[in-house]
Amino acid sequence: MTVQLTKAQIFLLMFVMQTGFVYISVQNLIIEHAHRDATIQYLIIAFIFFLQLLFYERMHQYMYLNNFVKALYLIYWTIYITIYVSYITYVLTIWVFPNTPTLVLITIFLSVCLYASISRPETAINIGVVLIPMLFLFLIFMFLTVKSLNVTNLLPLFYDRSNTWFKGFIYCTYAFSGAETYFVLRKYLVKSEKISKKAIAIYSIILTSFYLLSISFTLMYFALDEIKIIPEPILYILHAVEVTFVKRLDLFFVYIWLSWSLVSIVNYVLVMRLLYFEKKVKLPKIKQLIFFAVIAVSANSLIRFSAIELFQDYLVYGTIFFTFLLPMIIILLNRVRGRTLSGSEKSS
């Protein structure tokens, strides 16, 4: 595929992928384990993420992926999308469409994703722009809950540590899943542009602030004991907000989050297309149709609370490996071997 990306497009694609699926569910996982230290633990992981992006950019010429590693990432992203399609459907059946068959819901919104994915790459690249005003609306809605917040809940209690306290750091990494897509997207940066440290810092601050707001508001709104029994705290917070222009603000945000998640799927599929269709393949549209069909059938079979809870608890370890560890290993091995992107293109 011949695609040219500006640095703004790269960061927009990454932002949507790093927030779309987990934004309404990651808060309770972090706070349940990190307790009052949740914001501090999150900021530490956010700083590590910032250093990671700086390292990626400095070593971007060594971001060469061989066929085996490409296959690993394609499998990981397929599993990741499948799990969160089942989670999206589960949330929709609980909050919006309790009487609609799950396979019907999955078929409807995956059909939208398929249409966007088989269109020109520019469609998937630019579709995230439509989310920007929606996200500003969401921020405004969140600030309507200020009167109900208890600011003292933000005070860290460093002695309040259970046996699972360290897992707070682990679940904080959920907020930065998708950073590995930088490996694929950076290759398509237009030659006239460069990604500076300042640009990476601005992106990291925006992403960090976006999650920090939701974690802080959740921590200030709920007691620690309540967090354990509330799977989507952001929706519950918005549910309590009363406004004159809409009866259920939480449902309004569910539709925003659904659009957000669908664009995330489209963006992930775009990254997979850039990786898999790097060289011309036969019947690309048919293969994408088969891909979405497999996702639909697999996701529909996983829509059970116990299965979703299990995946949310353990998928994070895959995130740590594929987002943080494997990219570092790839870069270091390629540097030792002297294998670069430009050299690999010449040899091919």
SERO-4910 file (N, C-alpha, C, O; in steps of 0.05 Angstrom, whole numbers):
BEGIN
 pado doro    nc1    nc2    nc3   cac1   cac2   cac3    cc1    cc2    cc3    oc1    oc2    oc3
  Met    A     17    -24      0      0      0      0     17     25      0     37     26     15
  Thr    A     10     44    -16     25     69    -17      9     90     -1    -11    100    -10
  Val    A     19     96     23      6    115     41     27    135     51     50    127     56
  Gln    A     19    159     53     36    180     64     22    192     88     -2    200     86
  Leu    A     35    194    111     23    204    135     38    228    146     63    228    146
  Thr    A     24    248    155     36    270    169     39    261    198     27    242    207
  Lys    A     56    276    213     59    268    242     33    272    257     27    258    276
  Ala    A     17    292    249     -9    296    262    -28    272    258    -42    264    276
  Gln    A    -27    261    234    -44    238    227    -34    213    243    -51    198    253
  Ile    A     -8    210    245      3    187    261     -7    189    290    -16    169    301
  Phe    A     -4    212    302    -12    215    330    -42    213    334    -51    203    354
  Leu    A    -57    222    314    -87    219    316    -95    190    315   -112    181    330
  Leu    A    -83    175    296    -88    147    294    -81    132    320    -97    116    329
  Met    A    -58    139    331    -50    126    356    -68    133    379    -75    116    395
  Phe    A    -75    159    381    -92    168    403   -119    152    403   -128    144    424
  Val    A   -131    150    380   -157    136    379   -153    106    386   -169     95    401
  Met    A   -132     94    376   -127     66    383   -120     62    413   -127     41    424
  Gln    A   -107     81    425    -99     78    452   -121     86    472   -118     81    496
  Thr    A   -143     96    463   -164    104    481   -191     91    475   -208     88    492
  Gly    A   -195     83    450   -222     74    441   -234     52    457   -258     55    465
  Phe    A   -221     30    461   -233      7    474   -235      9    504   -256      5    516
  Val    A   -212     15    517   -209     11    546   -217     36    562   -216     35    587
  Tyr    A   -224     58    549   -227     83    565   -248     82    586   -245     95    607
  Ile    A   -270     67    583   -291     66    603   -287     44    624   -302     43    643
  Ser    A   -267     27    620   -265      4    638   -238      2    653   -236    -12    673
  Val    A   -218     18    644   -192     14    656   -190     26    684   -173     18    700
  Gln    A   -207     46    690   -205     60    716   -209     42    740   -193     43    759
  Asn    A   -229     25    738   -234      8    762   -212    -13    766   -206    -20    788
  Leu    A   -200    -22    744   -178    -42    746   -154    -29    759   -141    -42    776
  Ile    A   -148     -4    752   -125      9    764   -130     16    793   -114     10    811
  Ile    A   -153     28    799   -159     37    827   -163     14    846   -156     15    869
  Glu    A   -176     -8    836   -180    -31    853   -155    -42    865   -154    -51    887
  His    A   -133    -40    849   -107    -51    859    -89    -29    870    -75    -34    889
  Ala    A    -89     -6    858    -70     15    867    -82     32    889    -67     46    903
  His    A   -108     31    894   -121     46    915   -117     76    912   -119     87    890
  Arg    A   -110     90    934   -106    119    933    -81    127    917    -77    150    911
  Asp    A    -64    108    911    -39    114    896    -43    112    866    -24    113    851
  Ala    A    -68    109    857    -74    104    829    -62    125    811    -50    119    790
  Thr    A    -66    151    818    -57    172    800    -27    173    800    -15    179    779
  Ile    A    -14    168    822     16    168    823     27    145    806     46    149    791
  Gln    A     15    121    809     25     98    794     20    104    764     37     97    747
  Tyr    A     -2    115    757     -8    121    729     12    140    717     22    137    695
  Leu    A     19    161    732     38    181    722     66    169    718     80    177    700
  Ile    A     73    150    735     99    137    732     99    121    706    119    122    691
  Ile    A     78    106    701     77     90    676     75    109    652     86    102    631
  Ala    A     61    131    655     59    151    633     87    162    626     93    166    602
  Phe    A    103    167    646    130    177    641    147    156    626    163    162    609
  Ile    A    144    130    635    158    109    621    149    107    592    165    103    574
  Phe    A    123    111    587    112    111    560    125    133    543    132    129    520
  Phe    A    127    157    555    140    179    541    169    173    534    177    178    511
  Leu    A    184    161    552    211    153    546    212    132    524    230    132    508
  Gln    A    192    115    525    191     94    504    187    105    476    200     97    457
  Leu    A    169    125    474    165    138    448    189    152    439    196    152    415
  Leu    A    203    165    457    229    179    450    249    158    440    263    163    420
  Phe    A    250    135    453    268    114    444    260    103    417    278     99    400
  Tyr    A    234    100    412    225     90    386    233    110    364    243    101    343
  Glu    A    229    135    369    236    155    349    266    156    343    274    158    320
  Arg    A    281    154    364    311    155    361    321    131    345    340    133    330
  Met    A    307    108    349    316     83    337    297     74    314    296     51    308
  His    A    282     93    303    261     85    284    273     71    259    258     55    246
  Gln    A    298     76    252    309     62    229    313     32    234    317     17    215
  Tyr    A    312     24    260    315     -5    266    288    -18    271    287    -41    282
  Met    A    267     -6    263    240    -17    267    233    -36    244    211    -35    233
  Tyr    A    251    -54    237    245    -73    216    232    -98    229    242   -109    249
  Leu    A    210   -107    217    196   -130    227    198   -153    206    190   -149    183
  Asn    A    208   -176    214    209   -198    196    182   -212    195    164   -204    209
  Asn    A    179   -232    178    153   -244    174    142   -257    199    118   -257    204
  Phe    A    160   -269    215    151   -282    240    139   -262    259    118   -267    271
  Val    A    153   -240    263    143   -219    281    118   -206    270     99   -200    286
  Lys    A    116   -202    244     91   -192    232     68   -210    239     46   -201    246
  Ala    A     72   -236    236     51   -256    241     43   -254    271     19   -256    277
  Leu    A     62   -251    289     56   -249    317     38   -225    323     18   -227    337
  Tyr    A     45   -202    311     29   -178    316      2   -180    303    -18   -171    315
  Leu    A      0   -192    280    -26   -195    267    -45   -213    284    -68   -208    287
  Ile    A    -33   -234    296    -49   -252    313    -57   -237    339    -80   -239    347
  Tyr    A    -38   -222    350    -44   -207    375    -66   -186    370    -85   -184    386
  Trp    A    -64   -171    348    -84   -151    343   -111   -163    337   -132   -152    344
  Thr    A   -111   -186    324   -137   -200    318   -150   -209    344   -174   -205    348
  Ile    A   -134   -220    362   -145   -228    389   -155   -203    404   -176   -204    417
  Tyr    A   -139   -182    403   -145   -157    418   -172   -146    408   -189   -138    424
  Ile    A   -175   -144    381   -200   -134    370   -223   -151    377   -245   -142    384
  Thr    A   -219   -178    375   -241   -197    381   -251   -193    409   -276   -193    414
  Ile    A   -233   -192    428   -241   -189    456   -256   -163    461   -276   -163    475
  Tyr    A   -247   -142    449   -261   -117    454   -286   -113    437   -303    -97    445
  Val    A   -289   -127    415   -315   -128    402   -335   -141    419   -358   -132    421
  Ser    A   -327   -163    432   -346   -176    451   -352   -158    475   -375   -158    484
  Tyr    A   -332   -143    484   -337   -124    506   -355   -101    498   -373    -94    513
  Ile    A   -351    -90    474   -369    -69    464   -397    -79    463   -416    -65    471
  Thr    A   -401   -103    452   -428   -114    450   -440   -119    477   -464   -114    481
  Tyr    A   -424   -128    496   -434   -133    523   -444   -107    536   -465   -106    548
  Val    A   -428    -85    533   -436    -59    544   -462    -50    530   -480    -39    544
  Leu    A   -464    -53    504   -488    -44    490   -513    -59    499   -534    -48    502
  Thr    A   -510    -85    504   -533   -101    513   -541    -94    541   -565    -95    548
  Ile    A   -522    -85    558   -529    -78    585   -541    -50    587   -561    -46    601
  Trp    A   -530    -31    571   -538     -3    574   -559      7    554   -574     25    560
  Val    A   -559     -5    530   -575      7    509   -595    -13    496   -618     -7    494
  Phe    A   -585    -36    487   -601    -55    472   -603    -82    486   -592   -102    476
  Pro    A   -617    -84    508   -619   -109    523   -634   -131    508   -629   -155    514
  Asn    A   -651   -124    490   -668   -145    477   -659   -151    448   -672   -167    434
  Thr    A   -637   -139    440   -627   -144    413   -607   -167    413   -589   -167    429
  Pro    A   -610   -186    395   -590   -208    394   -562   -197    389   -557   -179    374
  Thr    A   -543   -209    404   -515   -199    403   -503   -201    375   -488   -184    367
  Leu    A   -510   -223    361   -498   -226    334   -508   -204    315   -494   -196    297
  Val    A   -533   -195    319   -543   -173    303   -528   -147    308   -520   -133    289
  Leu    A   -523   -141    334   -507   -117    341   -479   -119    329   -470    -99    317
  Ile    A   -466   -142    332   -439   -145    321   -439   -142    291   -421   -128    280
  Thr    A   -458   -154    278   -459   -153    248   -463   -124    239   -451   -116    219
  Ile    A   -480   -109    253   -485    -81    244   -460    -64    247   -452    -51    227
  Phe    A   -447    -64    270   -425    -45    273   -399    -55    259   -382    -39    252
  Leu    A   -396    -82    256   -373    -91    241   -377    -87    211   -357    -84    196
  Ser    A   -402    -86    202   -406    -79    174   -397    -51    168   -386    -45    146
  Val    A   -402    -32    187   -392     -5    184   -362     -5    182   -350      9    166
  Cys    A   -349    -20    200   -320    -22    200   -309    -34    174   -289    -24    164
  Leu    A   -323    -54    164   -314    -67    139   -315    -47    116   -297    -45    100
  Tyr    A   -337    -32    115   -341    -12     93   -318      9     94   -307     16     74
  Ala    A   -312     19    118   -291     39    121   -263     26    115   -246     40    105
  Ser    A   -260      1    121   -234    -12    118   -228    -18     88   -204    -17     80
  Ile    A   -248    -26     73   -243    -33     45   -243     -8     27   -237    -10      3
  Ser    A   -250     15     39   -248     40     24   -219     48     21   -201     34     29
  Arg    A   -214     71      9   -187     81      6   -174     85     34   -188     92     53
  Pro    A   -148     81     36   -135     84     62   -140    112     74   -140    115     99
  Glu    A   -143    132     58   -148    159     68   -173    161     85   -175    177    103
  Thr    A   -193    144     79   -217    143     95   -212    136    124   -221    149    142
  Ala    A   -197    114    127   -190    105    154   -171    124    168   -173    128    192
  Ile    A   -154    137    153   -134    156    164   -148    181    176   -141    190    197
  Asn    A   -168    191    161   -180    216    168   -206    214    184   -216    234    194
  Ile    A   -216    190    187   -242    187    200   -241    195    230   -262    203    241
  Gly    A   -218    193    242   -215    200    270   -220    229    276   -226    237    298
  Val    A   -218    246    255   -223    275    259   -251    280    269   -255    299    284
  Val    A   -270    264    260   -298    269    268   -302    265    298   -322    274    309
  Leu    A   -284    251    311   -286    246    340   -278    269    357   -287    271    380
  Ile    A   -262    287    346   -251    309    363   -273    326    376   -271    329    401
  Pro    A   -294    335    362   -315    350    377   -330    333    397   -339    343    418
  Met    A   -333    307    391   -347    289    410   -331    287    436   -342    287    458
  Leu    A   -304    285    434   -288    283    458   -288    308    474   -287    307    499
  Phe    A   -290    331    461   -292    356    476   -319    357    491   -320    366    514
  Leu    A   -340    347    478   -366    345    492   -364    327    516   -375    334    538
  Phe    A   -350    305    514   -347    287    536   -333    300    559   -341    297    582
  Leu    A   -312    316    554   -298    330    575   -316    350    589   -315    352    613
  Ile    A   -332    364    574   -351    383    586   -371    368    604   -376    377    626
  Phe    A   -381    345    595   -399    330    611   -386    320    637   -399    320    658
  Met    A   -362    312    635   -348    302    659   -345    324    680   -348    319    704
  Phe    A   -340    348    671   -336    370    690   -363    379    703   -363    394    722
  Leu    A   -385    370    692   -411    375    705   -414    360    731   -432    366    747
  Thr    A   -397    341    736   -399    325    761   -381    336    784   -379    323    805
  Val    A   -369    359    779   -350    369    799   -362    372    827   -349    367    847
  Lys    A   -387    380    828   -400    384    854   -402    359    871   -405    360    895
  Ser    A   -402    336    857   -405    310    871   -378    297    878   -378    275    888
  Leu    A   -356    311    873   -330    299    877   -319    305    904   -324    326    916
  Asn    A   -305    286    915   -291    289    941   -261    291    935   -248    270    931
  Val    A   -250    315    936   -223    320    928   -203    305    947   -181    298    938
  Thr    A   -210    302    972   -192    289    991   -186    260    984   -166    249    993
  Asn    A   -203    248    967   -197    221    958   -172    219    941   -161    197    938
  Leu    A   -162    241    931   -138    241    915   -113    240    932    -91    234    921
  Leu    A   -115    245    958    -92    244    975    -81    216    976    -96    198    985
  Pro    A    -57    211    969    -46    183    969    -42    173    997    -32    188   1014
  Leu    A    -49    149   1002    -44    136   1027    -23    114   1022    -31     91   1016
  Phe    A      2    121   1025     23    102   1018     24     77   1035     36     57   1027
  Tyr    A     10     78   1058     10     54   1075    -13     35   1067    -15     13   1077
  Asp    A    -31     45   1050    -55     30   1042    -48     11   1019    -55     16    996
  Arg    A    -34    -10   1025    -25    -28   1005    -33    -57   1011    -26    -67   1033
  Ser    A    -47    -69    993    -54    -97    996    -34   -114    981    -14   -104    970
  Asn    A    -39   -140    980    -21   -158    965    -21   -153    935     -3   -161    921
  Thr    A    -42   -139    926    -45   -135    897    -37   -106    889    -40    -98    866
  Trp    A    -25    -91    908    -19    -63    902     -1    -59    878     -5    -41    862
  Phe    A     19    -77    874     37    -75    852     23    -78    825     32    -68    805
  Lys    A      0    -92    825    -15    -96    800    -26    -70    789    -33    -68    766
  Gly    A    -27    -49    806    -36    -23    797    -18    -13    774    -28     -2    755
  Phe    A      8    -18    777     27    -10    756     21    -26    730     22    -15    708
  Ile    A     15    -52    734     10    -69    711    -14    -60    695    -13    -57    671
  Tyr    A    -36    -54    710    -61    -47    696    -60    -18    685    -75    -11    667
  Cys    A    -42     -2    695    -38     25    683    -28     23    655    -32     41    639
  Thr    A    -14      1    648     -4     -2    621    -27     -5    600    -22     -1    576
  Tyr    A    -51    -12    609    -74    -14    591    -78     13    576    -86     13    553
  Ala    A    -72     35    590    -77     61    578    -58     67    555    -63     86    540
  Phe    A    -37     51    552    -17     56    532    -15     33    512      3     33    496
  Ser    A    -34     15    513    -35     -6    493    -40      6    465    -56     25    463
  Gly    A    -27     -4    445    -29      8    419     -5     24    411     -2     32    388
  Ala    A     13     29    431     37     44    425     55     30    404     71     42    390
  Glu    A     52      3    403     68    -13    385     61     -6    356     77    -12    338
  Thr    A     38      5    351     31     13    323     49     34    312     50     38    287
  Tyr    A     64     48    329     83     68    320    104     54    302    115     67    284
  Phe    A    110     29    307    128     13    291    120     13    262    137     16    244
  Val    A     94     10    257     84      8    230     80     36    218     87     41    195
  Leu    A     68     54    233     60     80    223     84     98    217     83    113    198
  Arg    A    105     96    233    128    114    230    141    111    202    152    130    192
  Lys    A    139     87    191    152     82    165    139     99    143    152    104    122
  Tyr    A    114    107    147     99    121    126     98    151    130     82    165    117
  Leu    A    115    161    148    116    190    152    127    203    126    146    194    114
  Val    A    113    225    118    122    239     94    151    249     98    159    257    120
  Lys    A    167    247     77    196    253     79    202    282     87    223    288     97
  Ser    A    183    300     82    188    328     88    183    335    117    189    357    126
  Glu    A    173    315    133    168    320    161    186    304    179    196    283    171
  Lys    A    190    314    203    205    300    224    188    301    250    173    319    255
  Ile    A    192    280    266    178    279    292    198    288    313    217    273    319
  Ser    A    193    311    325    212    322    345    204    312    373    183    301    377
  Lys    A    223    317    391    217    311    419    194    327    430    178    317    446
  Lys    A    191    351    420    169    368    429    142    356    420    123    356    436
  Ala    A    141    346    396    116    334    386    109    309    402     85    305    409
  Ile    A    129    293    408    124    269    425    115    277    453     97    265    464
  Ala    A    127    298    464    120    308    490     91    318    491     76    312    509
  Ile    A     83    333    470     56    343    469     36    321    467     15    321    481
  Tyr    A     41    301    450     23    278    448     21    263    474     -1    256    483
  Ser    A     44    258    487     44    244    512     28    259    534     14    246    550
  Ile    A     31    285    535     16    301    554    -14    300    550    -30    297    568
  Ile    A    -22    301    524    -51    300    517    -62    273    525    -83    272    538
  Leu    A    -49    251    518    -58    224    524    -59    220    554    -78    209    565
  Thr    A    -37    228    568    -35    225    597    -57    240    611    -70    230    629
  Ser    A    -62    265    603    -82    282    615   -110    270    611   -127    272    629
  Phe    A   -115    259    587   -141    248    581   -148    225    600   -171    224    610
  Tyr    A   -129    207    604   -134    185    622   -134    194    651   -149    184    668
  Leu    A   -115    212    658   -113    222    685   -139    234    695   -146    231    718
  Leu    A   -152    249    677   -178    261    684   -198    239    693   -211    242    713
  Ser    A   -200    218    677   -220    198    683   -213    182    708   -230    175    724
  Ile    A   -187    177    712   -179    162    736   -184    179    761   -193    170    781
  Ser    A   -177    205    759   -180    223    782   -210    227    789   -217    226    813
  Phe    A   -226    231    769   -255    234    774   -267    209    786   -284    211    804
  Thr    A   -259    186    776   -269    161    787   -260    158    816   -276    150    833
  Leu    A   -235    164    822   -225    162    849   -239    182    868   -244    175    891
  Met    A   -246    206    858   -259    225    875   -289    220    878   -302    229    897
  Tyr    A   -301    206    859   -330    202    859   -338    177    876   -358    178    890
  Phe    A   -323    156    874   -331    131    888   -313    126    912   -290    134    913
  Ala    A   -324    111    931   -308    100    953   -293     76    942   -301     64    922
  Leu    A   -271     69    955   -254     47    945   -269     21    944   -265      5    926
  Asp    A   -287     16    963   -302     -9    963   -321    -10    940   -328    -32    931
  Glu    A   -331     13    931   -350     13    909   -337      6    882   -350     -5    864
  Ile    A   -312     13    879   -298      9    854   -298    -20    846   -299    -26    822
  Lys    A   -296    -38    865   -294    -67    859   -319    -78    845   -318    -98    831
  Ile    A   -342    -64    849   -367    -75    838   -378    -58    815   -400    -62    806
  Ile    A   -362    -38    806   -371    -21    784   -352    -24    760   -330    -14    760
  Pro    A   -361    -39    739   -343    -45    717   -338    -22    698   -317    -20    686
  Glu    A   -358     -4    695   -355     19    677   -360     45    693   -381     56    690
  Pro    A   -341     53    709   -346     76    727   -353    102    713   -369    117    723
  Ile    A   -342    107    690   -348    132    675   -377    133    668   -389    154    669
  Leu    A   -389    111    660   -417    111    652   -435    115    677   -455    129    675
  Tyr    A   -427    104    700   -442    109    724   -441    138    733   -460    149    743
  Ile    A   -418    150    730   -415    178    737   -433    195    719   -447    213    729
  Leu    A   -432    190    693   -449    206    675   -479    200    679   -496    217    674
  His    A   -485    176    688   -513    169    693   -525    186    714   -549    192    714
  Ala    A   -508    195    733   -518    211    755   -520    241    748   -532    256    764
  Val    A   -510    249    725   -511    277    717   -538    283    704   -547    269    687
  Glu    A   -551    305    713   -576    313    702   -573    339    686   -563    359    696
  Val    A   -581    337    661   -580    360    643   -607    363    629   -622    344    628
  Thr    A   -613    386    619   -639    392    608   -642    382    579   -664    376    570
  Phe    A   -620    380    564   -622    375    536   -622    345    529   -627    338    506
  Val    A   -616    328    548   -617    299    543   -625    285    569   -615    292    591
  Lys    A   -642    265    567   -652    251    591   -632    234    604   -629    234    628
  Arg    A   -617    219    588   -596    201    599   -569    208    587   -564    201    564
  Leu    A   -553    222    602   -527    230    592   -508    206    588   -491    207    570
  Asp    A   -511    186    604   -495    162    601   -500    148    574   -481    138    562
  Leu    A   -525    147    566   -531    135    540   -520    151    517   -510    140    497
  Phe    A   -521    178    520   -509    195    500   -479    189    497   -469    188    475
  Phe    A   -466    186    520   -437    179    519   -432    151    508   -412    147    495
  Val    A   -450    132    514   -447    105    503   -445    106    472   -429     92    460
  Tyr    A   -462    123    460   -462    125    431   -436    138    421   -424    131    401
  Ile    A   -426    158    437   -400    170    431   -378    149    433   -361    147    415
  Trp    A   -379    133    454   -358    113    458   -360     91    437   -340     80    428
  Leu    A   -384     84    428   -388     65    407   -375     75    381   -360     60    368
  Ser    A   -380    100    374   -367    111    350   -337    112    353   -322    105    334
  Trp    A   -328    119    376   -300    120    383   -287     92    379   -266     90    368
  Ser    A   -301     71    390   -290     44    388   -290     34    359   -272     20    351
  Leu    A   -311     41    344   -312     32    316   -289     44    300   -277     31    283
  Val    A   -283     70    305   -260     82    292   -234     69    301   -215     66    285
  Ser    A   -233     61    326   -209     46    335   -205     20    320   -182     14    312
  Ile    A   -227      6    315   -225    -19    300   -215    -13    272   -198    -27    261
  Val    A   -227      7    259   -218     15    232   -189     22    231   -174     14    213
  Asn    A   -179     36    252   -151     44    253   -133     20    257   -112     18    244
  Tyr    A   -141      1    274   -125    -23    278   -124    -39    252   -103    -50    245
  Val    A   -146    -41    238   -147    -56    213   -129    -42    192   -116    -55    176
  Leu    A   -129    -15    193   -111     -1    175    -82     -8    180    -67    -13    161
  Val    A    -74     -9    205    -47    -17    213    -41    -45    203    -19    -51    193
  Met    A    -60    -63    207    -57    -90    198    -55    -92    167    -39   -108    157
  Arg    A    -70    -75    154    -68    -74    124    -40    -64    116    -28    -75     97
  Leu    A    -30    -43    129     -4    -33    122     18    -54    126     38    -55    112
  Leu    A     13    -72    146     33    -92    152     30   -116    133     49   -126    122
  Tyr    A      5   -125    129      0   -149    114      0   -144     84      9   -160     68
  Phe    A    -11   -120     76    -13   -114     48     11    -96     39      8    -81     19
  Glu    A     33    -98     53     56    -82     46     65    -89     17     73    -71      2
  Lys    A     62   -114     10     65   -123    -17     38   -131    -28     20   -139    -12
  Lys    A     34   -130    -54      8   -136    -65      0   -165    -60     16   -183    -63
  Val    A    -25   -168    -52    -36   -195    -47    -61   -198    -64    -74   -179    -72
  Lys    A    -69   -223    -68    -93   -228    -83   -118   -225    -66   -118   -232    -43
  Leu    A   -138   -214    -78   -165   -211    -66   -164   -198    -38   -173   -211    -19
  Pro    A   -153   -175    -36   -151   -162     -9   -179   -157      4   -181   -160     28
  Lys    A   -199   -150    -12   -225   -144     -1   -238   -169     10   -252   -169     31
  Ile    A   -235   -192     -5   -246   -217      4   -233   -226     30   -246   -236     49
  Lys    A   -207   -222     32   -192   -229     57   -201   -212     81   -203   -222    103
  Gln    A   -207   -186     76   -217   -170     97   -245   -178    106   -252   -177    129
  Leu    A   -262   -186     86   -289   -196     93   -287   -221    110   -301   -224    130
  Ile    A   -269   -239    103   -265   -263    119   -255   -256    147   -264   -268    167
  Phe    A   -237   -237    149   -226   -228    174   -248   -218    193   -250   -226    216
  Phe    A   -266   -201    182   -288   -190    199   -308   -212    206   -320   -211    227
  Ala    A   -312   -231    188   -330   -253    194   -320   -270    217   -335   -278    235
  Val    A   -294   -275    217   -281   -290    238   -283   -275    265   -289   -287    286
  Ile    A   -279   -249    263   -281   -232    287   -310   -233    298   -314   -236    322
  Ala    A   -329   -231    280   -357   -231    289   -365   -257    303   -377   -257    324
  Val    A   -359   -279    290   -366   -305    302   -351   -310    328   -363   -319    348
  Ser    A   -325   -304    329   -309   -308    353   -319   -290    376   -322   -299    399
  Ala    A   -323   -264    370   -332   -246    390   -359   -253    402   -364   -251    426
  Asn    A   -377   -262    385   -404   -270    394   -403   -293    413   -419   -295    432
  Ser    A   -383   -311    410   -381   -334    427   -368   -327    454   -369   -343    473
  Leu    A   -357   -303    457   -344   -295    481   -360   -276    499   -351   -267    520
  Ile    A   -385   -270    490   -401   -250    505   -413   -263    530   -437   -269    531
  Arg    A   -396   -266    550   -404   -275    577   -388   -258    597   -365   -252    592
  Phe    A   -401   -251    618   -387   -234    638   -362   -247    648   -341   -233    651
  Ser    A   -363   -273    653   -340   -287    664   -317   -287    644   -294   -283    652
  Ala    A   -323   -290    618   -302   -291    598   -290   -263    594   -266   -260    592
  Ile    A   -307   -242    593   -297   -215    590   -280   -207    613   -259   -194    610
  Glu    A   -289   -213    638   -274   -207    662   -247   -221    662   -226   -209    669
  Leu    A   -246   -246    653   -221   -261    652   -202   -248    632   -179   -245    638
  Phe    A   -212   -241    608   -195   -229    588   -185   -202    597   -161   -195    592
  Gln    A   -201   -186    610   -193   -160    620   -171   -162    641   -153   -146    642
  Asp    A   -172   -184    657   -152   -188    677   -126   -197    666   -105   -190    677
  Tyr    A   -126   -212    644   -101   -224    635    -91   -214    608    -68   -219    601
  Leu    A   -108   -201    593    -98   -190    567    -77   -169    571    -61   -164    553
  Val    A    -76   -157    595    -56   -136    600    -28   -147    598    -10   -132    591
  Tyr    A    -24   -172    604      3   -184    602     12   -186    573     35   -184    567
  Gly    A     -8   -191    556     -2   -190    527      5   -162    518     23   -158    502
  Thr    A     -9   -142    530     -3   -114    524     25   -107    532     40    -94    517
  Ile    A     33   -115    556     60   -110    566     81   -121    547    101   -109    541
  Phe    A     76   -146    538     96   -159    521     97   -146    493    119   -140    484
  Phe    A     74   -143    480     73   -133    453     77   -103    450     86    -93    430
  Thr    A     70    -88    471     72    -59    470     99    -49    481    110    -30    471
  Phe    A    109    -62    502    132    -51    516    157    -69    511    179    -58    504
  Leu    A    155    -95    514    179   -112    514    188   -120    486    211   -116    479
  Leu    A    170   -131    470    178   -141    443    189   -119    425    209   -124    412
  Pro    A    177    -95    424    189    -74    408    218    -67    416    235    -62    399
  Met    A    223    -67    442    250    -61    452    270    -83    443    292    -78    434
  Ile    A    260   -108    445    277   -131    436    283   -129    406    306   -133    398
  Ile    A    262   -123    390    266   -121    361    286   -100    354    304   -104    338
  Ile    A    284    -76    366    302    -54    360    331    -62    368    349    -57    352
  Leu    A    334    -73    391    361    -80    400    374   -102    383    397   -100    376
  Leu    A    358   -122    376    368   -143    358    376   -133    331    396   -140    320
  Asn    A    358   -116    319    364   -104    293    388    -86    294    404    -85    274
  Arg    A    392    -72    316    415    -55    318    441    -72    319    461    -65    307
  Val    A    440    -94    335    464   -111    337    470   -123    309    494   -125    302
  Arg    A    449   -131    295    453   -144    269    458   -123    246    466   -130    224
  Gly    A    454    -98    253    457    -77    232    435    -77    212    439    -69    189
  Arg    A    412    -87    219    389    -89    200    371    -64    204    361    -60    225
  Thr    A    368    -49    183    352    -25    184    329    -27    163    329    -44    145
  Leu    A    310     -9    165    288     -8    146    297     -2    118    289    -16     99
  Ser    A    315     17    115    325     25     89    341      2     76    338     -4     52
  Gly    A    357    -12     92    373    -34     82    356    -57     74    361    -71     54
  Ser    A    334    -62     89    316    -84     83    300    -79     57    296    -97     42
  Glu    A    293    -53     53    278    -46     29    296    -50      4    287    -59    -17
  Lys    A    322    -43      7    340    -46    -15    345    -75    -22    346    -83    -45
  Ser    A    347    -92     -1    352   -120     -5    328   -134    -18    331   -154    -32
  Ser    A    303   -124    -11    280   -136    -23    274   -126    -51    255   -135    -64
***
